[in-house]
């Protein structure tokens, strides 16, 4: 799920992720809960165990194929990015003729290539024998050096045809029911506004701190899990604790919360959450380190949206007949 977390902060202390739990600015959403206090704890434990199993199993076949394909697309220099934008403003993914062929796609007949510059690297040659006298070892290989640039041509994916490129499937199924309204009511109570904005694409959701934006057009199940993900960012990562965490930690925590809440209300999430976490280099060990804060935040959200499902316990002295 491509989410965006606004105002990213660089962190140099990735192992202090839970230190803020002991700070004076501790969030009320990180207070300890027990199974007796919150009946959703068993649901949380089951979901956590399942997510850990998925992460320990490694990357899914879909994610592995996606990452392998992405590795074939080069990172272009700023100058080449400008050249691509000038010649084909709508380009989304470009590669050379042979790279497309390796991916099972072929450039359409008549398509005009996008010209960029490729570096020319060659071994540095010694000018004379006298210079080599100062060389520590005559067996040392000449160091490669940049000797210039040459024009090459790349093509946008829209200029090709053939096999579909691997993509991460984030289809989430199931019925959200009244839980969506419950989550929105919870956000209102926290003074967090919700809006829909097409301009955040390709992100599905963005957390701004006191405001969440969602991309319109998602299915109800996808929209719900996106909203839970961004809600987790709002509760956990808009305070002093943000400076104690890395982007990997924050995305792992937010997506784990989304997975737990989604599982608890019966959504079919598959490997979408584990794939997303691993895209950010997260893993089962990292999830375990953040487990307490993940469980607490999940319990708070579930406590708000499952309140109508709970059957009130009878008074201790009530006789059931």
Secondary structure, DSSP 8 states (H G I E B T S, - for coil): ---EESS----S-GGGTTGGGGSTT--GGGS---TTT-TTHHHHHHHHHHHHHHHHT-S-HHHHHHHHHHTTS----HHHHHHHHHH-TT---EE-HHHHHHTTEEE-TT---EEEEEEEEEE---S-HHHHTT-S-TTS---EEEEEEEEEEEEEGGGEEES---------BS--TTHHHHHHHHHHHTT-EEEE-GGGTT-SEEE-SSEEEE-TT--HHHHHHHHHHHHHHHHHSSSGGGGG--HHHHHHHHHHHHHHHHHHTT-B-TTHHHHHHHHTT--HHHHHHTHHHHHHHHHHHHHHHSTTT------TT----
